[in-house]
């Protein structure tokens, strides 16, 4: 399963045209903050927390769909994602090996 984070989507392109670059960065920042709140509520077992998490994750993804191509970050994000996934794999493998000892 893969979630497409960046794309040349007409709706996100239109958002950049309507509100401008700086507004898209501000929106991404706000959406990330709202996701942090949703994670906190999930940790506290608040009612509707899973639905709130889903909505805030979607908001962050849509915001990133504007910001990534707006700043021409596609290649950099892909390289960083590959690097970070490899590091995560090494860390999880080490923990699994350590647990087997």
The first five atom37 places (N, CA, C, CB, O) and aatype in JSON, in Angstrom:
{
  "aatype": [20, 20, 20, 20, 20, 20, 20, 20, 20, 20, 20, 20, 20, 20, 20, 20, 20, 20, 20, 20, 20, 20, 20, 20, 20, 20, 20, 20, 20, 20, 20, 20, 20, 20, 20, 20, 20, 20, 20, 20, 20, 20, 20, 20, 20, 20, 20, 20, 20, 20, 20, 20, 20, 20, 20, 20, 20, 20, 20, 20, 20, 20, 20, 20, 20, 20, 20, 20, 20, 20, 20, 20, 20, 20, 20, 20, 20, 20, 20, 20, 20, 20, 20, 20, 20, 20, 20, 20, 20, 20, 20, 20, 20, 20, 20, 20, 20, 20, 20, 20, 20],
  "atom_mask": [
    [1, 1, 1, 1, 1],
    [1, 1, 1, 1, 1],
    [1, 1, 1, 1, 1],
    [1, 1, 1, 1, 1],
    [1, 1, 1, 1, 1],
    [1, 1, 1, 1, 1],
    [1, 1, 1, 1, 1],
    [1, 1, 1, 1, 1],
    [1, 1, 1, 1, 1],
    [1, 1, 1, 1, 1],
    [1, 1, 1, 1, 1],
    [1, 1, 1, 1, 1],
    [1, 1, 1, 1, 1],
    [1, 1, 1, 1, 1],
    [1, 1, 1, 1, 1],
    [1, 1, 1, 1, 1],
    [1, 1, 1, 1, 1],
    [1, 1, 1, 1, 1],
    [1, 1, 1, 1, 1],
    [1, 1, 1, 1, 1],
    [1, 1, 1, 1, 1],
    [1, 1, 1, 1, 1],
    [1, 1, 1, 1, 1],
    [1, 1, 1, 1, 1],
    [1, 1, 1, 1, 1],
    [1, 1, 1, 1, 1],
    [1, 1, 1, 1, 1],
    [1, 1, 1, 1, 1],
    [1, 1, 1, 1, 1],
    [1, 1, 1, 1, 1],
    [1, 1, 1, 1, 1],
    [1, 1, 1, 1, 1],
    [1, 1, 1, 1, 1],
    [1, 1, 1, 1, 1],
    [1, 1, 1, 1, 1],
    [1, 1, 1, 1, 1],
    [1, 1, 1, 1, 1],
    [1, 1, 1, 1, 1],
    [1, 1, 1, 1, 1],
    [1, 1, 1, 1, 1],
    [1, 1, 1, 1, 1],
    [1, 1, 1, 1, 1],
    [1, 1, 1, 1, 1],
    [1, 1, 1, 1, 1],
    [1, 1, 1, 1, 1],
    [1, 1, 1, 1, 1],
    [1, 1, 1, 1, 1],
    [1, 1, 1, 1, 1],
    [1, 1, 1, 1, 1],
    [1, 1, 1, 1, 1],
    [1, 1, 1, 1, 1],
    [1, 1, 1, 1, 1],
    [1, 1, 1, 1, 1],
    [1, 1, 1, 1, 1],
    [1, 1, 1, 1, 1],
    [1, 1, 1, 1, 1],
    [1, 1, 1, 1, 1],
    [1, 1, 1, 1, 1],
    [1, 1, 1, 1, 1],
    [1, 1, 1, 1, 1],
    [1, 1, 1, 1, 1],
    [1, 1, 1, 1, 1],
    [1, 1, 1, 1, 1],
    [1, 1, 1, 1, 1],
    [1, 1, 1, 1, 1],
    [1, 1, 1, 1, 1],
    [1, 1, 1, 1, 1],
    [1, 1, 1, 1, 1],
    [1, 1, 1, 1, 1],
    [1, 1, 1, 1, 1],
    [1, 1, 1, 1, 1],
    [1, 1, 1, 1, 1],
    [1, 1, 1, 1, 1],
    [1, 1, 1, 1, 1],
    [1, 1, 1, 1, 1],
    [1, 1, 1, 1, 1],
    [1, 1, 1, 1, 1],
    [1, 1, 1, 1, 1],
    [1, 1, 1, 1, 1],
    [1, 1, 1, 1, 1],
    [1, 1, 1, 1, 1],
    [1, 1, 1, 1, 1],
    [1, 1, 1, 1, 1],
    [1, 1, 1, 1, 1],
    [1, 1, 1, 1, 1],
    [1, 1, 1, 1, 1],
    [1, 1, 1, 1, 1],
    [1, 1, 1, 1, 1],
    [1, 1, 1, 1, 1],
    [1, 1, 1, 1, 1],
    [1, 1, 1, 1, 1],
    [1, 1, 1, 1, 1],
    [1, 1, 1, 1, 1],
    [1, 1, 1, 1, 1],
    [1, 1, 1, 1, 1],
    [1, 1, 1, 1, 1],
    [1, 1, 1, 1, 1],
    [1, 1, 1, 1, 1],
    [1, 1, 1, 1, 1],
    [1, 1, 1, 1, 1],
    [1, 1, 1, 1, 1]
  ],
  "atom_positions": [
    [[0.85, -1.17, 0.0], [0.0, 0.0, 0.0], [0.9, 1.24, 0.0], [-0.97, 0.0, 1.22], [1.88, 1.31, 0.74]],
    [[0.55, 2.18, -0.82], [1.33, 3.4, -0.92], [0.41, 4.61, -0.94], [2.21, 3.37, -2.18], [-0.64, 4.6, -1.58]],
    [[0.81, 5.65, -0.23], [0.05, 6.89, -0.24], [0.82, 7.88, -1.08], [-0.18, 7.44, 1.21], [1.98, 8.18, -0.81]],
    [[0.17, 8.38, -2.12], [0.81, 9.36, -2.98], [0.84, 10.7, -2.25], [0.07, 9.48, -4.35], [-0.21, 11.26, -1.93]],
    [[2.01, 11.2, -1.99], [2.14, 12.45, -1.24], [2.23, 13.64, -2.17], [3.37, 12.4, -0.34], [1.67, 14.69, -1.85]],
    [[2.89, 13.52, -3.28], [3.0, 14.68, -4.16], [2.51, 14.3, -5.55], [4.44, 15.2, -4.22], [2.73, 13.2, -6.04]],
    [[1.87, 15.24, -6.14], [1.31, 15.03, -7.45], [1.06, 16.37, -8.09], [0.01, 14.19, -7.38], [1.01, 17.4, -7.41]],
    [[0.91, 16.36, -9.37], [0.52, 17.57, -10.07], [-1.0, 17.53, -10.19], [1.21, 17.68, -11.49], [-1.54, 17.15, -11.23]],
    [[-1.68, 17.91, -9.13], [-3.14, 17.82, -9.08], [-3.74, 19.19, -9.38], [-3.61, 17.31, -7.69], [-3.29, 20.19, -8.83]],
    [[-4.74, 19.24, -10.24], [-5.29, 20.55, -10.6], [-5.85, 21.33, -9.41], [-6.37, 20.37, -11.62], [-5.75, 22.55, -9.38]],
    [[-6.42, 20.65, -8.44], [-6.99, 21.35, -7.29], [-5.91, 21.97, -6.42], [-7.84, 20.39, -6.46], [-6.06, 23.11, -5.99]],
    [[-4.82, 21.24, -6.16], [-3.76, 21.82, -5.34], [-3.03, 22.92, -6.12], [-2.77, 20.74, -4.89], [-2.58, 23.9, -5.53]],
    [[-2.91, 22.75, -7.43], [-2.31, 23.81, -8.24], [-3.17, 25.07, -8.18], [-2.14, 23.35, -9.7], [-2.65, 26.18, -8.1]],
    [[-4.48, 24.89, -8.22], [-5.39, 26.04, -8.15], [-5.31, 26.72, -6.79], [-6.83, 25.59, -8.43], [-5.39, 27.95, -6.7]],
    [[-5.14, 25.95, -5.73], [-5.01, 26.53, -4.39], [-3.79, 27.45, -4.33], [-4.9, 25.42, -3.32], [-3.85, 28.52, -3.72]],
    [[-2.71, 27.04, -4.96], [-1.5, 27.87, -4.99], [-1.79, 29.17, -5.74], [-0.31, 27.12, -5.66], [-1.39, 30.25, -5.31]],
    [[-2.5, 29.06, -6.87], [-2.83, 30.25, -7.64], [-3.76, 31.19, -6.87], [-3.48, 29.85, -8.96], [-3.58, 32.41, -6.91]],
    [[-4.74, 30.65, -6.17], [-5.73, 31.46, -5.46], [-5.15, 32.11, -4.21], [-6.93, 30.6, -5.08], [-5.33, 33.31, -4.0]],
    [[-4.44, 31.33, -3.38], [-3.98, 31.85, -2.09], [-2.5, 32.21, -2.07], [-4.26, 30.84, -1.02], [-2.07, 32.97, -1.21]],
    [[-1.72, 31.67, -2.99], [-0.3, 32.0, -3.05], [0.57, 31.05, -2.25], [-0.1, 33.39, -2.55], [0.09, 30.25, -1.45]],
    [[1.88, 31.16, -2.5], [2.87, 30.26, -1.9], [2.91, 30.33, -0.38], [4.23, 30.59, -2.45], [2.86, 29.31, 0.3]],
    [[3.0, 31.54, 0.14], [3.15, 31.68, 1.6], [1.93, 31.14, 2.34], [3.38, 33.16, 1.96], [2.06, 30.55, 3.41]],
    [[0.75, 31.34, 1.77], [-0.46, 30.81, 2.41], [-0.41, 29.29, 2.46], [-1.72, 31.28, 1.66], [-0.85, 28.69, 3.44]],
    [[0.1, 28.66, 1.41], [0.18, 27.2, 1.4], [1.13, 26.69, 2.48], [0.65, 26.7, 0.02], [0.87, 25.66, 3.1]],
    [[2.21, 27.42, 2.7], [3.13, 27.04, 3.78], [2.47, 27.2, 5.14], [4.42, 27.88, 3.72], [2.63, 26.36, 6.02]],
    [[1.72, 28.27, 5.32], [1.01, 28.5, 6.58], [-0.04, 27.43, 6.82], [0.36, 29.88, 6.59], [-0.2, 26.95, 7.94]],
    [[-0.75, 27.06, 5.76], [-1.78, 26.02, 5.87], [-1.14, 24.7, 6.26], [-2.56, 25.87, 4.55], [-1.66, 23.99, 7.12]],
    [[-0.01, 24.36, 5.64], [0.69, 23.12, 6.0], [1.09, 23.15, 7.47], [1.93, 22.91, 5.1], [0.93, 22.16, 8.18]],
    [[1.61, 24.27, 7.91], [2.02, 24.4, 9.31], [0.82, 24.21, 10.24], [2.67, 25.79, 9.55], [0.92, 23.5, 11.24]],
    [[-0.31, 24.83, 9.93], [-1.51, 24.69, 10.75], [-2.01, 23.25, 10.76], [-2.62, 25.62, 10.24], [-2.39, 22.73, 11.81]],
    [[-2.0, 22.62, 9.6], [-2.49, 21.24, 9.52], [-1.59, 20.3, 10.31], [-2.56, 20.78, 8.05], [-2.08, 19.36, 10.95]],
    [[-0.28, 20.53, 10.29], [0.63, 19.71, 11.09], [0.33, 19.89, 12.58], [2.11, 20.07, 10.79], [0.35, 18.92, 13.34]],
    [[0.05, 21.11, 12.99], [-0.28, 21.36, 14.39], [-1.58, 20.66, 14.78], [-0.4, 22.88, 14.64], [-1.69, 20.1, 15.87]],
    [[-2.56, 20.69, 13.9], [-3.83, 20.01, 14.17], [-3.63, 18.5, 14.25], [-4.87, 20.35, 13.09], [-4.31, 17.82, 15.03]],
    [[-2.72, 17.96, 13.46], [-2.42, 16.52, 13.54], [-1.78, 16.19, 14.87], [-1.49, 16.1, 12.38], [-2.07, 15.14, 15.45]],
    [[-0.92, 17.05, 15.37], [-0.3, 16.84, 16.69], [-1.38, 16.77, 17.76], [0.71, 17.96, 17.01], [-1.32, 15.91, 18.64]],
    [[-2.35, 17.65, 17.69], [-3.46, 17.64, 18.65], [-4.24, 16.33, 18.53], [-4.4, 18.86, 18.43], [-4.62, 15.73, 19.54]],
    [[-4.49, 15.89, 17.31], [-5.24, 14.65, 17.09], [-4.5, 13.45, 17.66], [-5.5, 14.44, 15.6], [-5.12, 12.55, 18.23]],
    [[-3.18, 13.42, 17.52], [-2.38, 12.33, 18.09], [-2.52, 12.33, 19.61], [-0.88, 12.46, 17.68], [-2.67, 11.28, 20.23]],
    [[-2.47, 13.5, 20.21], [-2.63, 13.61, 21.66], [-3.98, 13.09, 22.11], [-2.45, 15.06, 22.12], [-4.09, 12.4, 23.12]],
    [[-5.01, 13.42, 21.35], [-6.36, 12.95, 21.7], [-6.47, 11.44, 21.54], [-7.41, 13.64, 20.84], [-7.15, 10.79, 22.33]],
    [[-5.81, 10.9, 20.54], [-5.82, 9.45, 20.36], [-5.14, 8.76, 21.54], [-5.12, 9.06, 19.03], [-5.61, 7.74, 22.03]],
    [[-4.02, 9.34, 21.98], [-3.31, 8.78, 23.13], [-4.15, 8.79, 24.39], [-2.02, 9.55, 23.37], [-3.99, 7.94, 25.27]],
    [[-5.07, 9.76, 24.5], [-5.94, 9.87, 25.67], [-7.28, 9.17, 25.46], [-6.17, 11.32, 26.0], [-8.19, 9.3, 26.28]],
    [[-7.4, 8.42, 24.36], [-8.63, 7.69, 24.04], [-9.86, 8.59, 23.98], [-8.86, 6.6, 25.07], [-10.94, 8.22, 24.44]],
    [[-9.7, 9.77, 23.42], [-10.81, 10.7, 23.29], [-11.83, 10.15, 22.28], [-10.31, 12.09, 22.85], [-11.46, 9.45, 21.34]],
    [[-13.1, 10.48, 22.48], [-14.11, 10.04, 21.51], [-13.8, 10.57, 20.12], [-15.52, 10.49, 21.95], [-13.33, 11.7, 19.97]],
    [[-14.06, 9.79, 19.12], [-13.84, 10.15, 17.72], [-12.38, 10.43, 17.37], [-14.66, 11.36, 17.38], [-12.11, 10.99, 16.31]],
    [[-11.46, 10.05, 18.22], [-10.04, 10.32, 17.95], [-9.55, 9.65, 16.66], [-9.19, 9.84, 19.12], [-8.83, 10.28, 15.89]],
    [[-9.92, 8.39, 16.39], [-9.44, 7.79, 15.13], [-9.94, 8.55, 13.9], [-9.89, 6.33, 15.04], [-9.19, 8.75, 12.94]],
    [[-11.2, 8.97, 13.92], [-11.73, 9.74, 12.79], [-11.02, 11.08, 12.67], [-13.25, 9.96, 12.96], [-10.7, 11.53, 11.56]],
    [[-10.76, 11.71, 13.81], [-10.04, 12.98, 13.79], [-8.63, 12.79, 13.22], [-9.95, 13.58, 15.23], [-8.16, 13.61, 12.43]],
    [[-7.97, 11.7, 13.61], [-6.64, 11.4, 13.08], [-6.69, 11.24, 11.56], [-6.07, 10.11, 13.73], [-5.86, 11.8, 10.85]],
    [[-7.66, 10.5, 11.07], [-7.79, 10.27, 9.63], [-7.97, 11.6, 8.89], [-8.97, 9.33, 9.33], [-7.35, 11.83, 7.86]],
    [[-8.82, 12.46, 9.43], [-9.07, 13.74, 8.78], [-7.83, 14.63, 8.8], [-10.23, 14.46, 9.45], [-7.52, 15.29, 7.8]],
    [[-7.13, 14.66, 9.91], [-5.94, 15.52, 10.0], [-4.8, 14.99, 9.15], [-5.49, 15.65, 11.45], [-4.05, 15.76, 8.55]],
    [[-4.66, 13.67, 9.09], [-3.64, 13.09, 8.2], [-3.96, 13.47, 6.75], [-3.58, 11.53, 8.35], [-3.06, 13.85, 6.0]],
    [[-5.23, 13.37, 6.37], [-5.63, 13.75, 5.01], [-5.33, 15.23, 4.75], [-7.13, 13.48, 4.79], [-4.85, 15.59, 3.67]],
    [[-5.61, 16.09, 5.73], [-5.32, 17.52, 5.57], [-3.82, 17.76, 5.36], [-5.81, 18.3, 6.79], [-3.43, 18.58, 4.53]],
    [[-2.99, 17.05, 6.12], [-1.54, 17.22, 5.98], [-1.09, 16.73, 4.6], [-0.79, 16.45, 7.1], [-0.28, 17.39, 3.94]],
    [[-1.61, 15.6, 4.16], [-1.24, 15.07, 2.85], [-1.64, 16.03, 1.74], [-1.9, 13.7, 2.61], [-0.85, 16.32, 0.85]],
    [[-2.87, 16.55, 1.81], [-3.32, 17.49, 0.78], [-2.45, 18.75, 0.8], [-4.82, 17.86, 0.99], [-2.1, 19.28, -0.26]],
    [[-2.12, 19.22, 1.98], [-1.25, 20.4, 2.08], [0.12, 20.12, 1.47], [-1.1, 20.84, 3.55], [0.68, 20.97, 0.78]],
    [[0.65, 18.94, 1.74], [1.95, 18.58, 1.17], [1.87, 18.46, -0.35], [2.46, 17.26, 1.77], [2.85, 18.73, -1.05]],
    [[0.72, 18.06, -0.85], [0.54, 17.96, -2.3], [0.69, 19.32, -2.96], [-0.83, 17.36, -2.63], [1.05, 19.39, -4.14]],
    [[0.43, 20.38, -2.24], [0.66, 21.74, -2.77], [2.11, 22.16, -2.59], [-0.27, 22.75, -2.09], [2.75, 22.66, -3.51]],
    [[2.63, 21.96, -1.4], [3.93, 22.51, -1.03], [5.09, 21.8, -1.72], [4.11, 22.44, 0.46], [6.03, 22.46, -2.17]],
    [[5.05, 20.49, -1.82], [6.17, 19.76, -2.4], [6.46, 20.19, -3.84], [5.89, 18.26, -2.37], [7.6, 20.56, -4.14]],
    [[5.47, 20.17, -4.74], [5.8, 20.63, -6.11], [6.01, 22.14, -6.18], [4.69, 20.23, -7.07], [6.78, 22.62, -7.02]],
    [[5.34, 22.89, -5.31], [5.49, 24.35, -5.31], [6.96, 24.72, -5.07], [4.59, 24.99, -4.23], [7.46, 25.68, -5.66]],
    [[7.63, 23.97, -4.21], [9.03, 24.24, -3.88], [10.0, 23.33, -4.64], [9.25, 24.09, -2.39], [11.2, 23.34, -4.36]],
    [[9.48, 22.55, -5.58], [10.29, 21.61, -6.38], [11.08, 20.66, -5.49], [11.25, 22.37, -7.3], [12.28, 20.47, -5.66]],
    [[10.38, 20.07, -4.53], [11.03, 19.18, -3.55], [10.85, 17.7, -3.86], [10.49, 19.47, -2.18], [11.28, 16.85, -3.07]],
    [[10.24, 17.37, -4.99], [9.92, 15.97, -5.28], [11.15, 15.05, -5.15], [9.33, 15.84, -6.68], [11.1, 14.05, -4.44]],
    [[12.23, 15.4, -5.82], [13.43, 14.55, -5.81], [14.03, 14.49, -4.41], [14.48, 15.06, -6.81], [14.41, 13.41, -3.94]],
    [[14.12, 15.62, -3.74], [14.68, 15.65, -2.4], [13.87, 14.84, -1.4], [14.8, 17.06, -1.92], [14.42, 14.15, -0.55]],
    [[12.54, 14.93, -1.52], [11.68, 14.16, -0.63], [11.85, 12.67, -0.9], [10.19, 14.58, -0.81], [11.9, 11.87, 0.04]],
    [[11.94, 12.31, -2.15], [12.08, 10.88, -2.5], [13.39, 10.32, -1.96], [12.02, 10.69, -4.03], [13.41, 9.22, -1.42]],
    [[14.47, 11.07, -2.1], [15.77, 10.63, -1.58], [15.71, 10.52, -0.06], [16.91, 11.6, -2.02], [16.16, 9.52, 0.51]],
    [[15.17, 11.53, 0.59], [15.09, 11.52, 2.06], [14.21, 10.38, 2.54], [14.55, 12.87, 2.58], [14.52, 9.72, 3.53]],
    [[13.1, 10.15, 1.84], [12.19, 9.06, 2.24], [12.89, 7.71, 2.14], [10.91, 9.07, 1.36], [12.78, 6.88, 3.04]],
    [[13.62, 7.5, 1.05], [14.35, 6.24, 0.87], [15.4, 6.07, 1.97], [15.03, 6.21, -0.52], [15.53, 4.98, 2.54]],
    [[16.14, 7.13, 2.26], [17.17, 7.09, 3.3], [16.55, 6.79, 4.66], [17.94, 8.42, 3.35], [17.06, 5.96, 5.41]],
    [[15.46, 7.46, 4.98], [14.83, 7.29, 6.3], [14.19, 5.92, 6.44], [13.79, 8.38, 6.52], [14.2, 5.35, 7.53]],
    [[13.62, 5.38, 5.36], [13.07, 4.03, 5.43], [14.17, 2.99, 5.63], [12.28, 3.71, 4.16], [13.98, 2.01, 6.36]],
    [[15.32, 3.19, 4.99], [16.45, 2.27, 5.17], [16.95, 2.33, 6.6], [17.59, 2.61, 4.18], [17.25, 1.3, 7.2]],
    [[17.04, 3.54, 7.16], [17.47, 3.7, 8.55], [16.48, 3.03, 9.51], [17.63, 5.19, 8.9], [16.88, 2.38, 10.47]],
    [[15.19, 3.21, 9.23], [14.17, 2.58, 10.07], [14.29, 1.05, 10.01], [12.76, 3.02, 9.63], [14.14, 0.37, 11.03]],
    [[14.54, 0.52, 8.83], [14.71, -0.93, 8.68], [15.91, -1.42, 9.48], [14.88, -1.3, 7.2], [15.83, -2.46, 10.14]],
    [[17.02, -0.68, 9.42], [18.2, -1.08, 10.2], [17.89, -1.07, 11.71], [19.39, -0.13, 9.89], [18.27, -1.98, 12.43]],
    [[17.21, -0.04, 12.15], [16.89, 0.07, 13.58], [15.96, -1.04, 14.04], [16.26, 1.41, 13.87], [16.17, -1.64, 15.09]],
    [[14.92, -1.32, 13.26], [14.0, -2.38, 13.66], [14.67, -3.75, 13.61], [12.76, -2.38, 12.76], [14.42, -4.6, 14.46]],
    [[15.52, -3.96, 12.61], [16.25, -5.22, 12.53], [17.15, -5.41, 13.75], [17.08, -5.28, 11.24], [17.25, -6.5, 14.3]],
    [[17.82, -4.32, 14.16], [18.71, -4.41, 15.33], [17.91, -4.74, 16.59], [19.49, -3.08, 15.53], [18.34, -5.57, 17.39]],
    [[16.78, -4.11, 16.77], [15.96, -4.38, 17.95], [15.47, -5.83, 17.94], [14.75, -3.41, 18.01], [15.48, -6.49, 18.97]],
    [[15.06, -6.32, 16.78], [14.62, -7.71, 16.7], [15.75, -8.67, 17.01], [14.06, -8.01, 15.32], [15.55, -9.67, 17.71]],
    [[16.96, -8.37, 16.49], [18.12, -9.23, 16.78], [18.44, -9.2, 18.28], [19.36, -8.77, 15.96], [18.71, -10.24, 18.87]],
    [[18.42, -8.0, 18.88], [18.71, -7.86, 20.3], [17.72, -8.62, 21.17], [18.72, -6.4, 20.69], [18.08, -9.17, 22.21]],
    [[16.49, -8.66, 20.75], [15.45, -9.37, 21.51], [15.63, -10.88, 21.43], [14.07, -8.98, 20.99], [15.18, -11.6, 22.32]],
    [[16.27, -11.34, 20.38], [16.46, -12.78, 20.22], [17.63, -13.3, 21.04], [16.69, -13.11, 18.76], [17.78, -14.51, 21.22]],
    [[18.45, -12.39, 21.55], [19.64, -12.81, 22.33], [19.24, -13.29, 23.7], [20.65, -11.65, 22.45], [20.1, -13.67, 24.49]]
  ]
}
